[in-house]
Amino acid sequence: MRRRDFIKHSAFTAAAAGTGLLLKGCSKSKEYDTIISGGFVIDGSGAPGRDMDVAIKGDRVVAIEAGMDTGKAVTVIDARGKAVSPGFVDPHTHTTIQLLVNPKAESKIRQGVTTEIGGNCGGSWYPVADADFEEDRDSLKERFDLDLTWRDLPGFFQRLEETPSSMNYATLVGNGTIRNAVMGPYDRPATEDEMTRMKALMRECMEAGAVGLSSGLEYTPSGFADTHELIELSKIAAEYGGIYATHLRSEDAKLIEAVDEAIEIRRKSGAGLQISHFKAAYPANWDKIDTAIEHVAAAEKELGNVLCDRYSYHAFSTGLSMFFPLWAREGKSKDFVKRLKDPSLDSKIRSYVEERGKTIGTWDKVLLSSVKTDANKHVIGKTVLAAANEAGKSNYEFMRDLIIAEENNVSMIGFAMSEDNLKKVLAHPLVIIGSDGNSLAPYGPLSEGNPHPRSYGTFPRVLGRFVREEKIMSLETAVRKMSGLAADKFHIAGRGYLKPGSFADVVVFDPDTVIDKAEWASPHQYPVGIEHVLVNGVPAVSEGEHTGATSGRILRNGAQV
């Protein structure tokens, strides 16, 4: 996926002021900065929760005991009747520049997410290809009034350190981005020299602190990489203890073959495998999920270090161009648009798209979620079928013309997955929770369009709908999938668990009320039931409201350095 498609520390007392925290004085002689008192502590290990107190000093948890003297703390958070857990780790996000646009990371921190891993699906904002720098710079300036001041991962980390966010941040590097930097966005095998240069760039990114390689094999130019190329780049990631995270080459008709390719890359590269947003899309393929799970489980038993992630919804979201053939999308967006305008190619492209429509069943299951221009904003929130009927066009002609008019800046939501499969996948022990979303906000430039609700509700939806209501897993299991298991997978040091010595990333939530509120038609809504969120000991959310604190840190190679 192309990068453009993704597109000062507060003092503790200042962050706490006016937030509803019970302040016990500001004496520097106090033994603890904060005690979270009387909560049901779920430590991220999967062990049964216990009624305990959590004491924090500086950026660390220093004690977890029952009946602590709250008089020893500057600040006390009354957590009676609430659950207290490690901050949630979101292993699959497309957040990068959003943290520069709005460092408060509103839609994520209010879910209890304290650490995000970006750079997924083969695309990252680093390294920036020389040939694309001016175009990318102009795009960021036009859309977000943001200056592109970096060309590589160290430069991006430096920029992020200048304006820190409310969350901790780690990142993968996209194979599509590396490929584009060396070869351009074109469909051909890499030469020996190009392979050497790509491996050198991969090594530079790992040295700079990336946690591994990602691929987006249904996108361009990531999908132009063959298995050998992905193995060679993943070997570099493995040298640094990194992983290979993959948006599979197919999530529908050829799902099993795509899973097996990912396992082969795991076997031959030595890199840990993370299968992104694990699913079987479209009704004709729903029965493939059991075989796919069997192959993943067998690989974990044979090779180890194999996991998947999944968001808690039965619809996916991506660019509308995904329904068009990969060969037509080769190159830049202008190349794709040129092919769509070419009458000699129209019949071939139309035939492909119409076959895709048969797989979906009806274009009424594809919801248009964002466009670039004001002229077409009236289609946002409508299905392709409805919008095409209004325009008096066939479904194909409507999509083709819309993509041309919007220069390929059209996003959609596809209702393609089985709810039963969703529950089966979420509950599986080899699946962790990942949003596949961005850090957004219901105000400012990050409030555009009708994005997938997962950016606002993935984690509370698991806790509310699938734990409390559906009971597909225990609360302790859900928290482990959101914290300790994800932190272990990505080697996020000192996070994902509540224990003495761990970083004080903590969530206090009400297990009886926590739930997502974001809806398909109105997604820019915060969840309820997430009452307090601390990041490195500093309250980012207090009594359900953002404090303005931006105490998040960059986690190079998964660790604070």
N, C-alpha and C positions, 0 to 999 in steps of 0.2 A: 504494500500500500504506500502511496506517495506521501511524503511528510506533510505536504500542505493539506492533505485530506484529514489530518488529525487535528487538524490544527487546534528590619533591625529588631533584634530580640527584645521582647517585652519583659520588664522586670516582673518577678512573681507577684509582688504586692499590687502592682499596677494592673496586672491581668485579673487578679482576684477582686479588686475593688468594684463594688456595685454589682456583683454577680449573684448575690444570694448565698455565697459561702458563709459559713459560720466562722467569723474571724475571732481568734482567741488572743489577739494582741500581736505586737510586732517585735517583741523582744528577741534580740539575736542570741540570747542565752538559752532559748528553747532547744530541746534535743532534736526535734523533728520540724521540718517545714510544714508537712501535712500528715494528718492521719485520716484515712478513710475508714470510718467507724461502723461496725455492726453489719457489714454486708455479707452476702453469700459469695464467697470467693471461689471462682473457677479459674484454676491456675494455668490453663492452656495445655496441660499434659493429657487431658482426657480423664483424669482421676475425679472421683466424686467431689462436688463442691462442699465447702465447709463455712460455717459462720465464723468469720475472723475479722481482724482489723489489719489494715495495710499502712505501714509507716514509710514516709518518703523524706529523704534528705537530699537536697540538691536535685540532681537528675536521676537518682537511683532509689529503688526500693531497698530499704535497709532492714525491715522486720515485717513478718506476717505472724501475728499472734492473736489469741483471744483475750479480751478484757484489758486492752492497753489503756494506760492513763492518758486521756486526751488532753490533759493539762500540759503535757510535755510538747504539744505541737502548736506552732503559730496559727495554723489553719486546720479546722476539722470539717470534713464532709460527712454528714449523717447519711449513711447508706442502708439504714434498716429497711428491710423489705425489698431491697434491690440486689441485683447481681453485680459483682465486681470482677472484671476480666482483664486480660492483657489487651492492649490496643490491637485492633484488627489489621492484618497484613493483606493487602490486595495484590495478588501476584500477577494479575493480567489487566493492565490499564493502557490507555493511550494518552495519558497525561504527560505533557512535557512543558510546552510553552504556556499552557494554561496557568501554571504556577507563577509565571512572570506577569501574566495579565491580571490575575487576582490571587495574590499569595495566601489569602485566607482559606482557600481550598474548601469552600463552603459545602458543596454537595457530598464531599467525602468525609470530612472531619465530623460532620453532623451525623454520619452513619456509624461513627466509632472507628473509622479507618485512620490509623496513625502512621502507617508506612505504605507507600505505593511503589510498585515496580513498573516502570514505563518501558517504551521501546519495543512493544510487542508487535506481532503480525508482520515482521519483516521490515518495518519502517521506524526510523528514529530521526531526530533532528540533528544528528551527528554521525559521521562526518558530513559536512555540506559540500557537495560537488562544486568545483570551481565554475563549471558551466551553468550551474543553477543558482549561484549565489545572488546575483542581481535580481532574478525573478523571485526567489524566495524572500529576499529583503523587501522588495516592493509589495509582495503579497502580505507579509506580516504587518508592514506599515499601514497598508490600506485597510486591512481587516481589524487589527487590534491596536494600531498606533504604537507598535512595538518595534524597537530597533534590533536588527539581526547583527550582533556584535561578535559572534563566535563562528568558528568553522569546524571545530572538533569537540570531542567530549570534554577535555580539560577546560576549554573555553566556555562551554555551557555550564559546567559545574561552577566555574568562577562567577559567571553571571548570576547563577542561582544563589550563591553565597552572598552576593551583594544585596539581594532582596529575598531573604529566606522566607519560606512558607510555613503554614501551620502543620504540615506533615513532614515526616522523614521521606527521603526519596532515594531509590536505587533504580538502576536501569539496565536493560539489555541493549544490544546494538542490532539493528536490522540487517539481515543479509541482503535485502533489496537495496538498502541505502549504500552498503559497501559495494555492491555490484554496480549500482548507478554511478558511484564516484569513480570507479575504475573503467567501466565498459559503456556507460550510458544506459538508457532504459530500453535495451534492445534484446531481441530473442536470438541468441547464438551462443555456442559453447565458449567458455573462457579459454584463451590461449595459455600456454605454460607461463608466459611472462605475466599475464593478467591474473592468473591464479596466485602467483607469487606476490603480486602487489596487493591483492585482496587479503591474503593471509597476513601480510605486514600491517595492513590497516586494522584487521581484527586483533592482532597482537597489541597494537597501539591502544585500542579501545579497552582491552582487558587490563593493560598496564595502568590505564587512567582510572579504572575502577568499575567497568561494566561487570555485570554478574553473569553474562553469557550471551549467546546468539539467539536471535529469533528469526522465524521465517513466516511469510504469509503467502503460501503457495497457490492460492487462488487469485492473487493480485499480481500486478506488474510493478517492477521488474523481478520481484522475488520469485515468482512462479517460473521464470525462465531458467532458474538454477536447477541442474540435475542432481541426482542423489550423491554422486561423487563430490561435487563442489560443496555440498552441505556437510558431508563427512569431513572434508579437509578443513573447513572453517570451524566446525565443531571440535576438531582435535585441538585447535588453539584454545578454545574456551575450556576444554577439559584440563589443559596444562595448568590453568589457574583455578581449578575447582569449580568452573562455571558449568552452566547447563545449556541445553538446546531446547528452546520453547518453540513449538510449531503450531501455526494455523495450517492444518493438514491440506494436502493437495486436493482432496475431495472430502466433503462432509455429507455427501448424499450417495449417489449411485456407486461410486468407487471408494466408499468409506473404508472397507476392510483393507483394500490394497494400500490406501494412504496410511492407515495405522501401521501396517507392516513395513512401509518405507520408513516411517519414523523410528520404529524399533530397530531396523537395520542401521540407521544412523547412530542410534544409541550404542548398538553392539560394536560397530566398527570405529567409532570415534572415542568412546570412553566417557563422553559427556552425559550427565544426567538428562533424562528426558521429561519434558513437561508438555503434555498435549493440551492445547488451548481450547477453551469453550467446547468441550467434548459433547458431541451430539450426532444424531442421525436426522438429517433434514428431509422433509417432504414425505407424505404418507407412504409412498411406495418403498421407502427405505427404513421406516420405523423399526421393522423387525430385525434390522442389521445391528441394532444396539447391543443385543446380547452377545453376538459373536465378537463385536468390537471390544466389549468388556472382557471377554474370555482371553483375547489376544493380549490385551494390556496386562491382565492379571498374570498370564503366563510369562510375559516379559519381565514383570516385577519379580516373579519367583526365580527366574533364570539369571537375570542381570542385576536386579536391584536398581534403586534410584529412578523409578518410573512412577510418575503421577500425572493426573489430569486436573483441569480446573473447569468450573462451570458457573454461570450466573443463574439466578433463581427465577427465570422467566422462560416462556415457551416460544418466544419470538426472537429473531436475530436482528441485527442492524448493520448496514454497510452502505456503500454507494450503489445507486441504481444501475451503474455500469456493470455490476456483477452479473447481470442477466445477459450480457453481451459477450461474444467469444473473446478468449484471451488474445488471439492473434489480432483482433481488431483494436485491442487496447494497447498494443505495443507502442513504445515511444512515450511522448508526452501527451497531455490532454489535447493539445491542438492537433496532434497526429490522429488521435482517435476521432475527434470531431470531423476532421477532413475525410476520413473513411466513411463516417456516417452520411456525409454529404455526397459521396460518390455514387451516382446511379448504377454504375457497373457492379458495385458491391452490395447494393441494397437487398437483392433477392437472397443472397447467401447469408447476410446478417439477419434478415427478417426470419428466415427459416430456422436459424439457431434459437432466436429469442422466442419464437412461437412454440418450439419444442420445450423450452424451459417453462413456458407458461402451462403446458400440459402437465409438467411435473408438479408445479405448484397447485394446480387444480383450478384456480380462479385468480385473476388479477385483483379481485376484491380482498385478497389476503396480503396485499402489498400496500403499506401506508407510506405516503410521502412525508418525510420529516424535516427536510431543510432544502433551501435553494439559496442562491447567491444574490439574485437581483430582486428588487421590489416588484418588478413587473409580473413575476410568477409566484409571489408569496401567497396568492390566493389558493394555490394547490396544496399548501402545507396542511396536514391533518386529513387530507382526502386520500382515498385509495386510488390506485392507478385506474381501476375500472370506472370509478365515479368521475374522476378528472378527465379521462379519455372521452366518456360519454358527453360530458359538458362541452368539451372542445369539438365534438363531432368528428372524432378521429378513431381509428383502430387503436388497440392498446399499444401495438408496436410503434405505429406512427407517432402517437402521443409521447411515448418514452424517448424515441429517437429525437424528436423535435425539441423536447424539453432539455435533454442532455446537450444538444447543439446550442440552444439559447443560453444555457447556464454554463457553457464551457466545461461540462462534466462536473460541476459542483452541485450534485443532487444526491441527497441521502434518503434512505428508506428504511422501513421496518418490515420484516417478513414474518408472518405467522405460519411457521413451517414445522414446528416440533410437537411431539406428543407430550401431554401433561404427565401421563403415566411414566414415560421414559425419563422425563425431567426428574421426577421423584426418585426413580431408580438410580439415576446417575448421581444426584445430590447426596443420597444416602450411602453410596458406595465408599468403602474405606480408602480407596485410592484416588478419591476426588476431593479437592479443596475448593474453596469459594473464591471466585474471581469475577469482577464486575464487567470486564471488557468495555468499561466506560471511561469517561473523562471527569476531571474536576470542573464542575460547572457552578453556576449561581443563578438565582431567579432575577438578577438585575445585571446591568452592564452588558458588555459584549459577549459574555459567556451564557447569556440567556436567550440567544437566537434560536429560532425554530422550535420544533417539537421533538427533541431527542428521545432516544430510548429511556424509559424510566429507570433502567439499571444504574445510571450514573447517580441517582438519588436514593435508590431503595434496595439494592442487592442484599446487603447484610441484614438490615432490619426485617426484610421479607423472609429470609431464612429463619430468623429467630421467632418472628410472629406467626407467619403462615405455616411453615414447614416443621417447626419444633412445637410451638404451643397448640396450633390448630390441627395440623395433619399428623403430628407425632411420628414423623418418619425417622427421627433420630432424637437422642437425648440432648439436653441443653449443653452438657459437658462435651459431647461429641461435636456439636455444631461449633462451639467456641474453639475447640482444638483445630477444626478445619479452617477456621478464620484466623488462627493465631500461631500456635506452636508448630503445627505441621507445615504451614506455609513458610514460616521463618526458617525451619530446619532445611526445607527444600532449597531455599535460595541463600542459605548460609548467612542469614541476617543475625549477626552476633548480638547477644544480650537482649534480644527482643522476642516477643511471641509467648513469653511466660511471665507469670507473677511469682517471683521468688527473690529472696534477699540477694542483692548484687545486680539484679536485672535493671535495665533502664526503665524509668517510671513512665512508660506508655500505658495508660490505664483507662478503661471505660467503665462507667457506672450506668447500668440500664435497668429498666423495669421489665422483668420477664412477663408480667401480666398485661402490659400495654404496648410494648414495642411492636412497631409495624411500619411498613412503607406506606406513604401517601401518594407518591407519584403515580399518575395514570397515563394511559396512552394518549389521551386528548389533552391532558394538562400535566406534563411531566415535571415541571419546575416546582416541585413541592418537597419540602424537607420531611423526613420521617418523624415519628413521635416515639417517646420512650427512651431515647438516648439522652441522659440527663447531665452527665459530666464526662469530659474527655480531657485527659492530661497527656501532654507530649513532652518527654524529657523533664517531667516533674512540673511543668507549667500548665495551668488550666487553659485549654483552647476553647472548650465548651463548658459553661456553668449554668445549671438550672435550664438546660436546653437551649441556651443562647451563646453565640460566638463571643468570646471575650476580646477578640482582636489580636491575640497573641500569635506570634509567628516563631515558635521555638523549634520547628522541624530542622533536621540536619540531613546532609548528604551522606549516604552510606556507600562509600566506595568499596567495591567487592563485598558488599553486604555489611560492612562494618564502619563505625565512626573512626576516622583517622585524622 
